[in-house]
Amino acid sequence: MNYICYYQKLSMTNPSLTLKSIMSAMKPPVLIVSSMVGRGNYSIGESFLQQAGADTACYHIAIEDFLPPSAVAEDLQRYKWISNNIRPLLYLIYTIPLFYYLKYARERWFFKTDLKRLEERVQSIGANTIICISHRPSFWMSLLKTRTNLDCALWGVLSEFGTNLGWRYIFWEAVNGFLSVLPREQLRLTFSSHLLFRQLGLPCRREFFAMAGYKPDKNNLLVAAGYWGQVGAAGTIKLIEPLLKVFPDLKIHLVCGTNSILEERLNRHFSLNEHIRVYGRMDSLAGFMHDCAAIITKPGFSTLIEAHAASRKIFLLRGMPVAEDHNARHAIGYFSAEWFNLESFKRWYDAY
């Protein structure tokens, strides 16, 4: 089946198509495949699901739920451990093609990973369109399509403000289209002539855009340590205590993600401070962003676009190498974000 015809109604000249217009042109049933490597990709997948609308046959899954344990350990558990414990090693992984190439070669020529459960899930939905949020789901779904000749249109979605080596080592011959928040000329990727490239507007859930007209109290501050809670206890305390000395009226909401140890330590340290509330895993930051005028955060893609859509001030902490370096540069250049320090915070606070 030639799926190109389903996308011809999309403008070839519009550089910033809306997600809704793109989704309306995709043939259902649509399967959105995201990843639990961080919460951001899953959140973006939810925004795609929302834009599809209740009348469209559209489903959203996390790729890890349908991979064998060995693949989950490699893609998620090992990556999380390295990110939390030996972060400098990520520079090697993100800058040396060998790591991605070995995975690609292993699956292309040795068929190491059993994708039967993933295939069964796709077939049970009868998906005509599959949308992969980030390079990991794109790798596994393009591999599945290559092995089984799935009769569907496969799209990759760039979920950062730059590209990494992971995108070079997927099975591109199985990919029909690519959605990007950046224009083609800014990407270090070579696309085949058959692939449809579309630049789209920010893929963000509607509730964040709805907040933009509400101006919250500047004394309500959100601090997000990342979904895995990568901003450690010592660093968080070092950040918070000077803030409260200079701005004693602040009410600070600390979100620790899935890091229960961080949550416990911060709860214990700030147990007597009525200005601080500590939270663990949250499915969404929407409630906090509604009430907080500013957010101090790592440069995670979804957190940045959500805060920008809500017109909240963004202060940045150092994040993971490469991907979040890209995100930070983009946020500073286009979202009026700043690196966090007391001086930058004071300038904003006094001018609010």
C-alpha positions in Angstrom: 0.0 0.0 0.0 1.2 3.5 -0.9 0.7 5.6 2.2 2.2 8.8 0.6 -1.3 9.8 -0.6 -2.6 10.1 3.0 -0.2 13.0 3.6 -0.5 14.9 0.4 -3.0 17.3 2.0 -0.2 18.5 4.3 1.2 21.8 3.0 4.7 21.4 1.5 5.5 25.0 2.2 4.2 25.6 5.8 7.3 25.4 8.0 5.4 25.0 11.2 2.5 22.7 10.9 0.3 22.0 13.9 0.2 18.6 15.4 -3.5 18.4 14.9 -3.3 19.0 11.2 -0.6 16.3 10.9 -2.6 13.8 13.0 -5.8 14.4 11.0 -3.9 13.3 7.8 -2.7 10.0 9.2 -4.7 6.9 8.5 -6.2 5.2 11.6 -5.8 3.1 13.6 -2.8 5.1 14.8 -0.4 3.6 17.3 1.9 6.0 19.3 5.0 4.4 20.7 7.0 6.3 23.3 9.5 5.3 25.9 9.9 5.4 29.7 13.5 6.6 29.4 12.6 9.7 31.3 9.0 10.9 31.5 9.3 13.4 28.7 8.8 11.1 25.7 5.8 9.6 27.3 4.3 13.0 27.9 4.9 13.9 24.3 3.1 10.7 23.3 0.1 11.8 25.4 0.0 15.1 23.6 -0.2 13.2 20.3 -3.0 11.0 21.7 -4.9 14.1 22.8 -4.6 15.8 19.5 -5.9 12.7 17.7 -9.2 13.3 19.4 -11.7 10.9 20.9 -13.3 10.0 17.6 -10.0 8.7 16.1 -8.8 5.1 16.7 -5.6 6.0 18.4 -3.5 4.1 21.1 -0.4 4.9 23.1 2.1 2.4 24.5 5.5 2.5 26.0 8.0 0.4 24.1 9.5 -1.1 27.3 6.2 -2.8 28.0 6.5 -5.0 24.9 10.3 -5.8 24.8 12.0 -8.7 26.5 13.8 -8.1 29.8 17.2 -8.1 28.2 16.3 -5.2 25.9 14.6 -3.2 28.7 17.8 -3.7 30.8 19.9 -2.3 28.0 17.7 0.6 27.0 16.2 1.7 30.3 17.7 0.2 33.4 21.4 0.3 32.5 20.9 3.8 30.9 19.2 5.0 34.1 22.0 3.6 36.3 24.7 5.3 34.2 22.8 8.5 34.1 22.4 8.6 37.9 25.8 7.3 38.9 28.4 7.7 36.1 27.1 10.6 34.1 30.4 11.5 32.4 30.2 8.1 30.7 27.1 9.4 28.8 29.5 11.7 26.9 31.2 8.6 25.4 27.9 6.9 24.6 26.5 10.0 22.9 29.7 10.8 20.9 31.1 7.5 19.9 29.1 5.7 17.1 30.4 2.3 18.2 27.8 1.9 21.0 24.9 2.4 18.6 26.4 0.6 15.7 27.0 -2.6 17.7 23.3 -2.6 18.7 22.3 -2.0 15.1 24.6 -4.7 13.7 23.5 -7.2 16.3 19.9 -6.9 15.3 20.4 -6.6 11.6 22.5 -9.7 11.2 22.0 -11.8 14.3 18.3 -11.3 15.2 19.1 -11.3 18.9 15.9 -9.7 20.3 12.6 -11.4 20.3 9.9 -8.9 19.2 7.0 -11.3 19.2 5.0 -9.4 21.9 5.5 -6.1 20.1 4.4 -7.6 16.9 1.3 -9.1 18.5 0.4 -5.7 20.0 0.7 -4.0 16.7 -1.4 -6.6 15.0 -4.1 -6.6 17.7 -4.6 -2.9 17.0 -4.4 -3.3 13.3 -2.3 -0.1 13.1 -2.1 1.6 9.8 0.1 4.4 11.2 2.8 4.1 13.8 4.3 7.2 15.4 7.6 6.7 17.4 8.6 9.3 19.9 12.4 9.4 20.0 15.0 7.2 18.5 14.6 4.2 20.8 11.0 3.3 19.8 12.0 4.2 16.2 14.8 1.7 16.4 12.6 -1.2 17.6 9.6 -0.4 15.4 11.7 0.0 12.3 13.4 -3.3 13.1 10.1 -5.0 13.5 8.8 -3.6 10.2 12.0 -4.7 8.5 11.7 -8.2 9.8 8.0 -8.7 9.3 7.1 -6.4 6.4 4.4 -4.7 8.4 1.9 -2.9 6.1 1.8 0.4 7.8 3.3 4.0 7.7 6.1 4.5 10.2 7.0 7.9 11.5 9.8 9.0 13.7 9.5 12.0 16.0 12.5 14.1 17.2 12.0 14.8 20.9 14.9 17.1 21.6 16.2 20.4 20.1 19.1 18.7 18.3 20.0 15.2 17.1 22.1 12.5 18.5 23.8 9.4 17.2 20.9 7.2 18.0 19.0 8.5 15.0 21.7 7.5 12.6 21.4 3.8 13.6 17.8 2.9 13.0 16.4 0.9 10.0 15.6 4.0 7.9 14.5 1.9 4.9 11.3 1.1 6.9 10.6 4.7 7.9 8.1 6.7 5.9 8.2 10.1 7.6 9.9 12.2 10.2 8.4 14.9 12.4 10.7 17.6 13.9 10.5 20.8 15.9 13.6 21.9 14.0 13.9 22.6 10.3 15.6 20.0 8.1 18.8 22.1 7.6 19.5 22.1 11.3 19.6 18.3 11.6 22.7 16.2 11.0 20.7 13.5 9.4 20.6 12.3 5.8 17.0 11.4 4.7 16.2 9.2 1.7 14.1 10.7 -1.1 11.0 8.6 -0.2 10.8 10.0 3.3 8.4 12.8 4.2 9.8 15.4 6.4 7.4 17.7 8.4 8.3 20.4 10.8 5.6 20.7 13.5 4.6 23.1 16.2 5.4 22.4 19.8 3.8 19.0 20.7 2.3 20.0 24.1 -0.9 19.1 25.8 -3.6 21.7 25.8 -3.8 22.3 29.5 -0.3 24.0 29.4 -1.3 26.4 26.7 -4.5 27.2 28.7 -2.3 28.5 31.6 -0.6 31.2 29.6 -3.3 33.8 30.4 -3.1 33.2 34.1 -0.4 35.1 36.1 0.4 33.2 39.3 2.1 34.6 42.5 5.8 35.1 42.0 6.4 33.6 45.4 5.3 30.1 44.2 8.3 28.3 42.8 8.6 24.9 41.2 11.9 22.9 41.4 12.0 19.8 39.2 14.8 17.4 39.7 14.1 15.4 36.6 11.8 12.3 36.3 14.6 10.1 37.6 15.5 12.6 40.3 19.0 13.3 39.0 19.5 16.5 40.9 21.0 15.1 44.1 20.0 15.9 47.7 23.2 17.9 48.5 22.8 19.9 45.3 19.1 20.6 45.9 19.7 21.7 49.5 22.6 23.9 48.3 20.2 25.5 45.8 17.2 25.9 48.1 18.6 27.3 51.3 20.3 30.4 49.8 17.1 31.1 47.9 15.1 31.2 51.1 17.6 33.4 52.8 17.3 36.0 50.1 13.6 35.4 49.3 11.9 34.4 52.6 8.4 34.6 51.2 9.0 31.8 48.6 6.8 28.7 48.7 8.8 26.0 47.0 7.5 22.8 45.5 10.2 20.2 45.0 9.4 17.3 42.7 11.8 14.3 43.0 10.4 12.0 40.3 11.0 8.3 40.8 14.0 8.9 43.1 12.5 7.8 46.4 15.8 8.2 48.2 16.0 11.8 47.2 12.4 12.4 48.3 13.1 10.8 51.7 16.2 12.8 52.3 14.7 16.1 51.3 11.6 15.4 53.4 13.8 14.7 56.3 16.0 17.8 55.8 13.1 20.2 55.3 10.6 18.6 57.6 10.3 21.7 59.8 10.2 24.2 57.0 6.6 25.2 56.2 7.7 26.9 53.0 8.8 23.7 51.3 6.8 20.7 50.0 8.4 17.6 48.6 6.8 15.3 46.1 7.8 12.1 44.5 6.6 10.7 41.1 4.1 12.9 39.3 2.3 12.0 36.1 2.2 15.7 35.1 3.6 19.0 36.3 0.4 20.8 35.1 -1.0 21.5 38.6 2.3 23.0 39.8 2.8 25.1 36.7 -0.6 26.6 37.1 0.2 28.0 40.5 4.0 28.7 40.1 5.3 31.7 38.3 8.8 30.1 37.7 10.4 26.7 37.4 14.0 25.7 38.1 14.6 22.5 36.1 17.0 20.3 34.1 16.6 21.0 30.4 14.3 18.1 29.7 12.4 18.5 26.4 8.9 18.1 27.6 9.3 20.2 30.8 10.8 23.1 28.7 8.0 23.1 26.1 5.3 22.8 28.8 6.7 25.7 30.8 7.1 27.8 27.6 3.5 27.0 26.5 2.3 28.0 30.0 4.4 31.3 29.8 6.3 30.4 33.0 9.8 31.7 33.6 12.4 29.0 33.1 15.7 28.7 35.1 18.0 25.9 34.0 20.2 23.5 35.9 22.9 21.4 34.2 21.4 18.3 32.8 22.5 15.2 30.8 25.1 15.7 28.1 24.3 16.2 24.4 20.5 16.0 24.4 19.9 18.4 27.3 22.8 20.6 26.2 20.9 21.0 22.9 17.7 21.7 24.8 19.3 24.3 27.1 20.8 26.2 24.2 17.4 26.3 22.4 15.5 27.3 25.6 18.0 30.2 26.2 17.8 31.3 22.6 14.0 31.0 22.1 12.2 30.6 25.4 13.9 33.4 27.4 15.3 30.8 29.7 18.4 31.5 31.9 20.9 29.5 33.8 19.9 29.6 37.5 21.8 31.6 40.0 20.7 34.0 42.7 21.4 37.0 40.5 19.4 35.9 37.5 16.5 34.9 39.8 16.6 38.2 41.6 16.4 40.1 38.3 13.3 38.2 37.3 11.8 38.4 40.8 12.2 42.2 41.1 10.8 42.8 37.6 7.8 40.4 37.8 
